[in-house]
Amino acid sequence: MDLKPRNQTKIAALLEKGALIPNPLSIDIGDEVRLERLAGADVVIYPGCRIYGKDTVISSGVKLGAEAPATIDNCLLGPQVELRGGYFRQSVFLAHSNVGSGAQIREACLFEEEANAAHCVGLKQTILFPFVTLGSLINFCDCLMAGGTSRKNHSEVGSSYIHFNFTPDGDKATASLFGDVSRGVMLNQPPIFLGGQGGAVGPLRLGYGNVVAAGSILRGDYEGDDQLIVAGPRRETVTDNTPLLYRNLRRLVENNVYYVANLLALEQWYIHVRQRFFAAQEFGELVYQGALKVFAQAKDERLKRLKVVIDNMPASMKTDEQPDARKSELSADGEDLLKALSEDVADHIAADSRTHFLARMFPRDFDPDDGYIKTIQALSDEVTQLGTQWLGEVVDAVCERAVALLPSFTLFQNNRDD
């Protein structure tokens, strides 16, 4: 009987690099895993862990499986990341982020610096800005969350929270923004708190500094800041259910467009700002490219889900007693909308604002070794305002594409459907 582990030469090489593997016989490394992408210094791989995927990157100081076996499948892990147990697939974890045991983190997730989650958390297509904290027993797919300035002053999602991201009609055009990109990347916004045993029905938008009471179910947008929100249970009602009715079509389309616009703005931030910090990091270019892939996957997912809504419009119009101009317009021009949202942000969009900001962001004595968080939080109010203006202009430019294609929706004019 052969008791030698598969790829014992790779395991031996990791040990020679300085990795701590208490029980080498208990771990599995796939044939496709590239040894040159695995660091050894201060890496700890506990018994029962599995490492798969040709794109996998493990940086120095990573700890895997401290609480339970961990499976890593095509994930890119920055320095000092801790994944304590569970399944992690096609996602990116930046420096000092961590996740507790029992996790299921599926494709297109991005944990920025010091973002963290406790045990039994399920995520997919989720982006967490620095410091964001998720409690236990949470399902928080199809979201972007920002806010907070440190590990002591962070946005938090209470335990047993759920983002409802699947509709009875099955369209899943339900991505929600808790915060936004243009202000959130500056790491100077007040935190958002979502009380435990609660939920949010996507797609929705929530402003910074908002506190949502435990047990609340959010069903609408709360775009203002610094509010205490108590969403009580609805009274019991029983009515006829009409499939594919889309009563709040305007809000659904608007929030999906705005989410995609924020993704594109975040991509611009990575291309023009964050890339310089990754360049100074071990495996930084690989992790940076992994983050860009997350944004591409996220955009593709949102457009795919929006297309389902568009394809449902002919059937939806048949359910209406009176003609609906918005549904007709979305049916006719929806493909053009998808094409407009799929386009990359052109270099000329917000070019002047970007140039002004970058000149102040990166003076001649800029040193990436100071670190991303320290550098961003040291910016003056004037410079952060320039950065927010630039990214805001990117968001506006993307949204204007939708406004031009769907005039009957009167998008982004603060008039809401009933």
C-alpha positions as CSV (number, residue, x, y, z in Angstrom):
1,M,0.0,0.0,0.0
2,D,1.4,3.4,-1.0
3,L,0.9,5.9,1.8
4,K,2.7,8.7,0.1
5,P,0.6,11.8,-0.6
6,R,-0.2,12.9,-4.1
7,N,2.4,15.5,-5.3
8,Q,4.7,14.7,-2.5
9,T,7.4,16.6,-4.3
10,K,5.3,19.8,-4.2
11,I,4.7,19.3,-0.5
12,A,8.4,18.8,0.1
13,A,9.2,21.9,-1.8
14,L,6.7,23.9,0.3
15,L,8.4,22.6,3.4
16,E,11.8,23.6,2.0
17,K,10.4,27.1,1.4
18,G,9.6,27.4,5.0
19,A,5.9,26.4,5.2
20,L,4.6,24.7,8.3
21,I,2.6,21.6,7.4
22,P,2.0,19.6,10.7
23,N,0.7,16.5,8.8
24,P,2.0,16.4,5.2
25,L,0.3,13.1,4.6
26,S,-3.2,14.6,5.1
27,I,-3.1,17.4,2.5
28,D,-3.8,17.2,-1.2
29,I,-2.3,19.4,-3.9
30,G,-3.7,19.2,-7.5
31,D,-1.4,18.3,-10.4
32,E,-2.3,21.7,-12.0
33,V,-1.2,23.8,-9.1
34,R,1.9,25.8,-9.9
35,L,4.5,25.7,-7.3
36,E,6.0,29.0,-8.3
37,R,2.8,30.7,-7.2
38,L,3.0,29.3,-3.6
39,A,5.0,31.1,-1.0
40,G,6.5,29.2,1.9
41,A,7.5,31.9,4.4
42,D,5.2,31.8,7.4
43,V,2.6,29.8,5.5
44,V,0.7,27.3,7.7
45,I,-1.4,24.5,6.1
46,Y,-3.3,22.4,8.7
47,P,-4.4,18.8,8.3
48,G,-7.1,18.0,5.8
49,C,-6.6,20.9,3.4
50,R,-6.8,20.7,-0.3
51,I,-5.3,23.1,-2.8
52,Y,-6.5,23.0,-6.4
53,G,-6.4,25.2,-9.5
54,K,-3.8,26.5,-12.0
55,D,-4.5,30.1,-11.0
56,T,-4.2,29.6,-7.2
57,V,-1.8,32.0,-5.5
58,I,-0.8,31.7,-1.8
59,S,1.3,34.5,-0.4
60,S,3.5,34.7,2.7
61,G,1.8,34.4,6.0
62,V,-1.3,32.6,4.8
63,K,-2.9,30.2,7.2
64,L,-5.3,27.5,5.9
65,G,-7.6,25.3,7.9
66,A,-7.0,26.3,11.5
67,E,-10.5,25.4,12.5
68,A,-11.6,22.8,9.9
69,P,-10.3,21.5,6.6
70,A,-10.2,24.1,3.9
71,T,-10.5,23.6,0.1
72,I,-8.9,26.3,-2.1
73,D,-9.9,26.1,-5.8
74,N,-8.4,28.8,-8.1
75,C,-8.3,31.5,-5.4
76,L,-5.7,34.2,-5.1
77,L,-4.6,34.9,-1.5
78,G,-2.6,38.0,-0.5
79,P,-0.3,38.2,2.5
80,Q,-1.4,37.2,6.0
81,V,-4.8,35.9,4.8
82,E,-6.5,33.3,7.1
83,L,-9.2,30.9,5.7
84,R,-10.0,28.8,8.7
85,G,-12.2,26.2,7.1
86,G,-14.7,25.6,4.3
87,Y,-14.8,25.8,0.5
88,F,-13.3,28.7,-1.4
89,R,-13.5,29.0,-5.2
90,Q,-12.5,31.5,-7.8
91,S,-12.2,34.4,-5.4
92,V,-9.6,36.9,-4.3
93,F,-8.6,37.7,-0.7
94,L,-6.3,40.7,0.0
95,A,-3.9,41.3,2.9
96,H,-5.1,40.3,6.4
97,S,-8.6,39.3,5.3
98,N,-10.0,36.2,7.1
99,V,-13.0,33.8,7.1
100,G,-14.1,31.4,9.8
101,S,-14.9,27.8,9.4
102,G,-17.9,26.3,7.6
103,A,-17.7,28.9,4.8
104,Q,-18.8,28.5,1.2
105,I,-17.2,31.3,-0.8
106,R,-18.0,30.8,-4.5
107,E,-16.9,32.6,-7.6
108,A,-16.3,36.3,-8.1
109,C,-15.9,37.3,-4.4
110,L,-13.4,39.9,-3.4
111,F,-12.3,40.5,0.2
112,E,-10.3,43.7,0.4
113,E,-7.8,44.4,3.3
114,E,-9.0,43.2,6.7
115,A,-12.5,42.3,5.5
116,N,-13.6,39.3,7.5
117,A,-16.4,36.8,8.1
118,A,-17.2,34.5,11.0
119,H,-18.4,30.9,10.7
120,C,-20.9,29.4,8.3
121,V,-21.1,32.3,5.8
122,G,-22.2,31.8,2.2
123,L,-21.1,34.3,-0.5
124,K,-21.0,34.5,-4.3
125,Q,-20.5,37.6,-6.5
126,T,-19.8,39.6,-3.3
127,I,-17.3,42.5,-2.9
128,L,-16.3,43.6,0.6
129,F,-14.3,46.8,1.1
130,P,-11.6,47.0,3.8
131,F,-12.7,46.3,7.4
132,V,-16.2,45.1,6.5
133,T,-17.3,42.4,8.9
134,L,-19.8,39.6,8.5
135,G,-21.2,37.7,11.5
136,S,-22.1,34.0,11.5
137,L,-24.8,32.1,9.6
138,I,-25.1,34.6,6.8
139,N,-26.0,34.4,3.2
140,F,-24.9,37.6,1.5
141,C,-24.6,36.9,-2.3
142,D,-24.7,39.5,-5.1
143,C,-23.7,42.5,-3.0
144,L,-21.1,45.2,-2.7
145,M,-20.5,46.7,0.8
146,A,-18.3,49.5,1.9
147,G,-18.0,51.9,4.9
148,G,-15.8,52.2,8.0
149,T,-12.4,53.5,8.7
150,S,-10.7,50.7,10.8
151,R,-11.2,47.4,12.4
152,K,-12.8,49.1,15.3
153,N,-15.0,51.3,13.2
154,H,-16.3,49.0,10.5
155,S,-19.4,48.2,8.5
156,E,-21.0,45.1,9.9
157,V,-23.6,42.5,9.0
158,G,-25.2,40.9,12.0
159,S,-25.5,37.1,12.4
160,S,-28.3,35.2,10.6
161,Y,-28.7,38.0,7.9
162,I,-29.7,37.2,4.4
163,H,-29.7,39.1,1.2
164,F,-32.7,37.9,-0.8
165,N,-31.3,37.6,-4.3
166,F,-33.8,35.3,-6.0
167,T,-37.2,36.4,-7.1
168,P,-40.3,34.3,-7.6
169,D,-39.9,34.9,-11.3
170,G,-36.3,33.6,-11.1
171,D,-34.6,36.6,-12.8
172,K,-32.0,37.3,-10.0
173,A,-31.4,40.9,-11.3
174,T,-31.0,41.7,-7.6
175,A,-27.6,43.0,-6.8
176,S,-27.5,45.5,-3.9
177,L,-25.2,48.4,-3.0
178,F,-24.5,49.0,0.7
179,G,-22.5,52.2,0.3
180,D,-21.0,53.1,-3.1
181,V,-17.6,53.0,-4.8
182,S,-16.8,56.7,-5.4
183,R,-16.9,57.5,-1.6
184,G,-16.2,54.1,-0.3
185,V,-12.7,53.7,-1.8
186,M,-11.6,56.7,0.3
187,L,-12.0,54.8,3.5
188,N,-13.4,57.8,5.3
189,Q,-17.1,57.0,5.4
190,P,-19.1,56.1,8.5
191,P,-19.9,52.4,8.8
192,I,-23.2,50.7,7.9
193,F,-24.8,48.4,10.4
194,L,-27.3,45.7,9.4
195,G,-28.9,44.2,12.4
196,G,-28.9,40.4,12.9
197,Q,-31.9,38.2,12.1
198,G,-32.7,40.6,9.3
199,G,-32.6,40.7,5.5
200,A,-32.6,42.9,2.4
201,V,-34.7,42.3,-0.8
202,G,-32.5,43.2,-3.7
203,P,-31.8,45.2,-5.7
204,L,-31.5,48.1,-3.3
205,R,-29.2,50.9,-2.3
206,L,-28.3,51.9,1.3
207,G,-26.4,55.0,2.3
208,Y,-23.5,55.4,4.7
209,G,-23.9,55.7,8.5
210,N,-27.2,53.9,8.4
211,V,-28.2,51.6,11.2
212,V,-30.8,49.0,10.5
213,A,-32.5,47.5,13.5
214,A,-32.3,43.8,14.2
215,G,-35.0,41.8,12.5
216,S,-35.7,44.4,9.9
217,I,-36.4,43.3,6.3
218,L,-35.4,46.1,3.8
219,R,-37.6,46.2,0.7
220,G,-36.7,49.6,-0.7
221,D,-33.9,52.0,-1.1
222,Y,-32.5,54.2,1.7
223,E,-30.0,56.3,-0.1
224,G,-29.7,59.0,2.6
225,D,-27.0,58.8,5.2
226,D,-27.0,58.5,9.0
227,Q,-30.5,57.1,9.5
228,L,-31.9,54.7,12.0
229,I,-34.1,52.3,10.0
230,V,-36.7,50.0,11.7
231,A,-38.5,48.0,9.1
232,G,-41.4,46.2,10.9
233,P,-43.2,43.1,9.6
234,R,-45.8,43.6,7.0
235,R,-49.4,42.9,8.0
236,E,-50.9,39.7,6.5
237,T,-52.3,40.1,3.0
238,V,-53.6,37.6,0.5
239,T,-54.0,38.6,-3.1
240,D,-53.8,37.0,-6.5
241,N,-50.3,36.4,-7.7
242,T,-49.5,37.4,-11.3
243,P,-46.2,36.0,-12.5
244,L,-43.8,38.4,-14.4
245,L,-45.8,41.5,-13.5
246,Y,-42.7,43.6,-12.6
247,R,-44.6,46.3,-10.6
248,N,-41.3,48.1,-9.8
249,L,-39.6,47.8,-13.2
250,R,-38.1,51.3,-13.1
251,R,-36.4,50.7,-9.8
252,L,-35.2,47.3,-10.8
253,V,-33.6,48.6,-14.0
254,E,-32.1,51.7,-12.3
255,N,-30.5,49.8,-9.5
256,N,-29.0,47.3,-11.8
257,V,-27.6,50.0,-14.1
258,Y,-26.2,51.8,-11.0
259,Y,-24.6,48.6,-9.7
260,V,-22.8,48.0,-13.0
261,A,-21.7,51.6,-13.1
262,N,-20.1,51.2,-9.7
263,L,-18.4,48.0,-10.8
264,L,-16.8,49.9,-13.7
265,A,-15.8,52.7,-11.4
266,L,-14.1,50.3,-9.0
267,E,-12.3,48.7,-12.0
268,Q,-11.0,52.1,-12.9
269,W,-9.8,52.6,-9.3
270,Y,-7.8,49.3,-9.5
271,I,-6.3,50.1,-12.9
272,H,-5.2,53.6,-12.1
273,V,-4.6,53.5,-8.3
274,R,-4.4,50.1,-6.7
275,Q,-2.2,48.6,-9.4
276,R,0.7,50.6,-8.1
277,F,0.4,49.1,-4.6
278,F,0.1,45.5,-5.9
279,A,3.3,46.1,-7.8
280,A,5.2,46.3,-4.5
281,Q,3.7,43.1,-3.1
282,E,4.7,39.4,-3.5
283,F,2.6,37.9,-6.3
284,G,1.0,41.3,-6.5
285,E,0.6,41.4,-10.2
286,L,-1.2,38.0,-10.1
287,V,-3.5,39.1,-7.3
288,Y,-4.2,42.3,-9.2
289,Q,-5.1,40.4,-12.4
290,G,-7.3,38.2,-10.2
291,A,-9.2,41.2,-8.9
292,L,-9.8,42.4,-12.5
293,K,-11.2,39.0,-13.3
294,V,-13.6,39.3,-10.4
295,F,-14.9,42.6,-11.8
296,A,-15.3,41.0,-15.3
297,Q,-17.2,38.1,-13.8
298,A,-19.4,40.4,-11.7
299,K,-20.3,42.5,-14.7
300,D,-21.1,39.4,-16.8
301,E,-23.3,38.1,-14.1
302,R,-25.3,41.3,-13.7
303,L,-25.8,41.6,-17.4
304,K,-26.8,38.0,-17.7
305,R,-29.4,38.5,-15.0
306,L,-30.7,41.7,-16.5
307,K,-31.1,40.0,-19.9
308,V,-33.5,37.5,-18.3
309,V,-35.7,40.4,-17.2
310,I,-35.5,41.9,-20.8
311,D,-36.4,38.5,-22.3
312,N,-39.4,38.3,-19.9
313,M,-40.9,41.6,-21.2
314,P,-43.1,40.2,-24.0
315,A,-44.7,37.8,-21.6
316,S,-44.9,40.5,-18.9
317,M,-46.8,42.9,-21.3
318,K,-49.4,40.2,-21.8
319,T,-50.2,40.3,-18.1
320,D,-51.0,44.0,-18.1
321,E,-54.6,45.2,-18.7
322,Q,-53.2,48.4,-20.1
323,P,-50.1,48.9,-22.3
324,D,-46.9,49.7,-20.4
325,A,-44.6,52.0,-22.3
326,R,-41.6,51.0,-20.1
327,K,-41.9,47.3,-20.8
328,S,-42.3,47.9,-24.5
329,E,-39.3,50.2,-24.5
330,L,-37.1,47.7,-22.5
331,S,-38.2,44.9,-24.8
332,A,-37.3,46.9,-27.9
333,D,-34.1,48.5,-26.7
334,G,-32.9,46.1,-24.0
335,E,-30.2,44.5,-26.1
336,D,-28.7,48.0,-26.8
337,L,-28.8,48.6,-23.1
338,L,-26.8,45.4,-22.4
339,K,-24.3,46.3,-25.1
340,A,-23.9,49.8,-23.7
341,L,-23.3,48.5,-20.2
342,S,-20.8,45.9,-21.4
343,E,-18.5,48.4,-22.9
344,D,-15.3,49.3,-21.0
345,V,-14.9,52.8,-19.7
346,A,-13.2,54.8,-22.4
347,D,-10.0,56.6,-21.5
348,H,-11.6,60.0,-22.3
349,I,-14.4,59.6,-19.7
350,A,-13.6,61.8,-16.7
351,A,-10.0,62.1,-18.0
352,D,-9.5,65.6,-16.6
353,S,-10.7,64.7,-13.2
354,R,-8.7,61.5,-13.2
355,T,-5.5,63.4,-14.2
356,H,-6.0,66.0,-11.5
357,F,-6.5,63.4,-8.8
358,L,-3.7,61.1,-9.8
359,A,-1.2,64.0,-9.8
360,R,-2.1,64.7,-6.2
361,M,-2.5,61.0,-5.3
362,F,1.0,60.0,-6.5
363,P,3.5,62.8,-5.9
364,R,7.1,62.3,-6.9
365,D,8.0,60.9,-3.4
366,F,5.2,58.3,-3.4
367,D,6.3,55.1,-1.8
368,P,4.0,52.0,-2.3
369,D,5.7,50.3,0.6
370,D,3.7,52.7,2.9
371,G,0.7,50.4,2.1
372,Y,-2.6,51.0,0.5
373,I,-4.8,51.8,3.6
374,K,-2.2,54.0,5.2
375,T,-1.7,56.0,2.0
376,I,-5.4,56.5,1.3
377,Q,-6.3,57.5,4.8
378,A,-3.4,60.1,4.8
379,L,-4.9,61.9,1.8
380,S,-6.2,65.4,2.5
381,D,-9.9,66.2,2.2
382,E,-9.2,68.1,-1.0
383,V,-7.6,65.1,-2.6
384,T,-10.2,62.6,-1.5
385,Q,-12.9,64.9,-3.0
386,L,-11.0,65.0,-6.3
387,G,-11.0,61.2,-6.3
388,T,-14.6,60.9,-5.4
389,Q,-15.4,63.4,-8.2
390,W,-13.5,61.4,-10.7
391,L,-15.2,58.1,-9.9
392,G,-18.6,59.8,-9.6
393,E,-18.2,61.1,-13.2
394,V,-17.4,57.6,-14.3
395,V,-20.6,56.3,-12.7
396,D,-22.6,59.2,-14.2
397,A,-21.2,58.5,-17.7
398,V,-22.3,54.9,-17.5
399,C,-25.7,55.7,-16.2
400,E,-26.2,58.3,-18.9
401,R,-25.9,55.5,-21.5
402,A,-29.0,53.9,-20.0
403,V,-30.9,57.2,-19.7
404,A,-30.4,57.9,-23.4
405,L,-31.7,54.4,-24.4
406,L,-34.7,54.3,-22.0
407,P,-36.3,57.8,-22.0
408,S,-39.7,56.6,-20.7
409,F,-38.1,55.2,-17.6
410,T,-37.0,58.7,-16.4
411,L,-34.1,57.0,-14.7
412,F,-32.2,58.7,-11.8
413,Q,-34.7,61.5,-11.4
414,N,-35.9,60.5,-7.9
415,N,-39.4,59.6,-8.9
416,R,-40.2,56.2,-7.7
417,D,-42.7,53.5,-8.8
418,D,-45.5,52.8,-6.4
